[in-house]
């Protein structure tokens, strides 16, 4: 037959197990909710990154074209090259 101490030990073990399982379930639900809320933000960030990449590539091309044109003008006018700012 089970004594009071045995029953209390069993109760504590069951309580710990149930608490652990509840915590795991709660964590899973919180993670799912967080992912749902962050999904549109991630989409917007990705869209902004694509636009930024496009802008950078455009201005990089423009700058390189200007550099070529400036070098050509300097050579044509026999000007010394301007030192770079970088």
TILOFI-436522 format. One line per 4 residues: their letters; for each residue x, y, z of N, C-alpha, C. Coordinates in Angstrom, 3 decimals, always signed. Each point is the difference from the previous one (the first is absolute). Layout:
a = X Y Z X Y Z X Y Z; ... $
This chain:
xxxx = +0.846 -1.173 +0.000 -0.846 +1.173 +0.000 +0.899 +1.246 +0.000; -0.513 +1.069 -0.589 +0.774 +1.222 -0.118 -0.181 +0.873 +1.234; +1.100 +0.538 +0.432 -0.063 +0.893 +1.163 -0.131 +1.441 -0.485; -0.168 +0.884 +0.937 -0.129 +1.421 -0.330 +1.270 +0.541 -0.647 $
xxxx = +1.145 -0.427 +0.456 +1.254 +0.462 -0.605 +0.141 -0.513 -1.434; -0.418 -1.240 -0.239 +0.029 -0.551 -1.357 -0.912 +0.811 -0.920; -1.182 +0.292 +0.497 -0.960 +0.777 -0.789 +0.522 +1.409 -0.281; +0.629 +0.588 +0.960 +0.525 +1.354 -0.204 +1.166 -0.016 -1.006 $
xxxx = +0.822 -1.029 +0.051 +1.082 -0.135 -0.973 -0.558 -0.179 -1.409; -1.001 -0.864 -0.121 -0.644 -0.220 -1.300 -0.610 +1.301 -0.503; -0.653 +0.724 +0.884 -0.625 +1.281 -0.369 +1.051 +1.003 -0.486; +1.103 +0.068 +0.697 +1.041 +0.945 -0.408 +0.587 -0.369 -1.358 $
xxxx = +0.191 -1.289 -0.245 +0.525 -0.460 -1.286 -0.994 +0.325 -1.122; -1.260 -0.275 +0.232 -1.025 +0.281 -1.005 -0.096 +1.504 -0.244; +0.030 +0.778 +1.077 -0.068 +1.457 -0.137 +1.165 +0.529 -0.836; +1.187 -0.492 +0.247 +1.169 +0.432 -0.766 -0.146 -0.357 -1.475 $
xxxx = -0.489 -1.205 -0.247 -0.164 -0.450 -1.378 -1.037 +0.851 -0.738; -1.118 +0.241 +0.667 -1.062 +0.797 -0.606 +0.486 +1.434 -0.225; +0.711 +0.538 +0.949 +0.509 +1.374 -0.116 +0.969 +0.116 -1.171; +0.870 -0.982 -0.127 +0.963 -0.003 -1.096 -0.715 -0.053 -1.354 $
xxxx = -0.987 -0.873 -0.109 -0.737 -0.123 -1.249 -0.768 +1.287 -0.312; -0.581 +0.608 +1.006 -0.724 +1.250 -0.202 +0.940 +1.121 -0.457; +1.167 +0.063 +0.592 +0.981 +1.000 -0.405 +0.418 -0.195 -1.455; +0.208 -1.243 -0.399 +0.373 -0.285 -1.379 -1.103 +0.422 -0.968 $
xxxx = -1.240 -0.321 +0.344 -1.130 +0.382 -0.850 -0.105 +1.516 -0.102; +0.170 +0.671 +1.108 -0.082 +1.452 +0.018 +1.106 +0.624 -0.864; +1.197 -0.522 +0.116 +1.116 +0.486 -0.817 -0.289 -0.189 -1.493; -0.537 -1.157 -0.357 -0.322 -0.262 -1.403 -1.037 +0.991 -0.515 $
xxxx = -1.035 +0.232 +0.788 -1.051 +0.922 -0.424 +0.542 +1.421 -0.115; +0.843 +0.391 +0.932 +0.578 +1.341 -0.057 +0.886 +0.165 -1.230; +0.785 -1.008 -0.304 +0.859 +0.051 -1.179 -0.829 +0.101 -1.274; -1.094 -0.753 -0.070 -0.864 +0.050 -1.176 -0.616 +1.391 -0.158 $
xxxx = -0.478 +0.574 +1.091 -0.599 +1.336 -0.055 +1.041 +1.036 -0.425; +1.192 -0.122 +0.557 +1.066 +0.939 -0.330 +0.362 -0.109 -1.485; +0.104 -1.206 -0.502 +0.302 -0.206 -1.420 -1.081 +0.611 -0.879; -1.253 -0.161 +0.395 -1.108 +0.570 -0.774 +0.073 +1.525 -0.022 $
xxxx = +0.349 +0.582 +1.115 +0.069 +1.461 +0.072 +1.213 +0.543 -0.749; +1.094 -0.753 -0.022 +1.220 +0.471 -0.642 +0.032 -0.257 -1.506; -0.840 -0.880 -0.488 +0.016 -0.359 -1.412 -0.189 +1.213 -0.921; -1.001 +0.874 +0.234 -0.125 +1.166 -0.888 +1.192 +0.955 +0.113 $
xxxx = +0.589 +0.083 +1.158 +1.163 +0.871 +0.186 +1.173 -0.531 -0.809; +0.200 -1.308 +0.008 +1.076 -0.609 -0.788 -0.218 +0.246 -1.493; -1.256 -0.083 -0.439 -0.293 +0.237 -1.414 +0.352 +1.436 -0.379; -0.356 +0.946 +0.845 +0.300 +1.401 -0.280 +1.509 +0.250 -0.014 $
xxxx = +0.700 -0.601 +0.922 +1.462 +0.156 +0.045 +0.634 -0.574 -1.265; -0.467 -1.172 -0.433 +0.529 -0.604 -1.225 -0.255 +0.909 -1.208; -1.187 +0.585 -0.054 -0.348 +0.899 -1.100 +0.907 +1.233 +0.007; +0.247 +0.544 +1.185 +0.881 +1.167 +0.117 +1.420 -0.352 -0.408 $
xxxx = +0.467 -1.180 +0.381 +1.352 -0.433 -0.369 +0.147 -0.114 -1.512; -1.029 -0.522 -0.661 +0.057 -0.116 -1.459 +0.071 +1.381 -0.638; -0.809 +0.928 +0.503 +0.020 +1.360 -0.547 +1.352 +0.660 +0.252; +0.556 -0.222 +1.174 +1.304 +0.575 +0.326 +1.088 -0.569 -0.907 $
xxxx = -0.034 -1.289 -0.237 +0.979 -0.624 -0.901 -0.100 +0.584 -1.407; -1.231 +0.190 -0.464 -0.201 +0.573 -1.328 +0.545 +1.422 -0.056; -0.271 +0.791 +1.019 +0.481 +1.381 +0.054 +1.523 +0.042 +0.024; +0.602 -0.841 +0.805 +1.459 -0.042 +0.093 +0.616 -0.384 -1.348 $
xxxx = -0.572 -0.997 -0.645 +0.566 -0.418 -1.286 -0.148 +1.114 -1.039; -1.113 +0.723 +0.019 -0.190 +1.113 -0.939 +1.056 +1.069 +0.221; +0.159 +0.439 +1.249 +0.951 +1.077 +0.265 +1.443 -0.448 -0.173; +0.258 -1.263 +0.211 +1.349 -0.513 -0.246 +0.331 +0.092 -1.489 $
xxxx = -0.963 -0.361 -0.824 +0.190 +0.090 -1.451 +0.178 +1.451 -0.432; -0.830 +0.884 +0.531 +0.089 +1.421 -0.349 +1.353 +0.558 +0.401; +0.448 -0.330 +1.193 +1.284 +0.502 +0.481 +1.150 -0.493 -0.864; -0.032 -1.260 -0.380 +1.091 -0.521 -0.830 -0.007 +0.676 -1.367 $
xxxx = -1.197 +0.283 -0.530 -0.067 +0.714 -1.288 +0.555 +1.415 +0.138; -0.300 +0.663 +1.090 +0.529 +1.341 +0.218 +1.525 -0.032 +0.141; +0.499 -0.990 +0.665 +1.450 -0.117 +0.165 +0.687 -0.142 -1.355; -0.571 -0.830 -0.854 +0.580 -0.181 -1.331 -0.035 +1.319 -0.781 $
xxxx = -1.126 +0.707 +0.097 -0.129 +1.261 -0.738 +0.973 +1.053 +0.530; +0.153 +0.067 +1.315 +0.922 +0.976 +0.593 +1.431 -0.307 -0.424; +0.380 -1.257 +0.021 +1.352 -0.381 -0.444 +0.221 +0.390 -1.455; -1.014 -0.206 -0.821 +0.120 +0.351 -1.425 +0.170 +1.513 -0.169 $
xxxx = -0.766 +0.783 +0.760 +0.106 +1.468 -0.078 +1.374 +0.459 +0.472; +0.468 -0.589 +1.099 +1.320 +0.374 +0.514 +1.094 -0.286 -1.028; -0.096 -1.144 -0.639 +1.000 -0.338 -1.016 -0.091 +0.954 -1.184; -1.205 +0.320 -0.414 -0.181 +0.875 -1.159 +0.538 +1.410 +0.272 $
xxxx = -0.193 +0.486 +1.234 +0.446 +1.348 +0.349 +1.408 +0.018 +0.589; +0.630 -1.138 +0.046 +1.330 -0.130 +0.596 +0.039 +0.528 +1.440; -1.011 -0.364 +0.761 -0.065 +0.392 +1.412 +0.576 -1.117 +0.858; +0.612 +0.356 +1.119 +0.464 -1.065 +0.894 -1.218 -0.636 +0.690 $
xxxx = +0.064 -1.275 +0.238 -1.140 -0.647 +0.651 -0.193 +0.519 +1.415; -1.271 +0.089 +0.391 -0.330 +0.433 +1.362 +0.198 -1.206 +0.919; +0.605 +0.252 +1.166 +0.199 -1.123 +0.919 -1.359 -0.476 +0.499; -0.093 -1.284 +0.248 -1.283 -0.558 +0.421 -0.288 +0.376 +1.448 $
xx = -1.280 +0.000 +0.328 -0.423 +0.361 +1.360 -0.064 -1.203 +0.911; +0.182 -1.197 -0.544 -0.150 -1.208 +0.791 +1.178 -0.308 +0.839 $
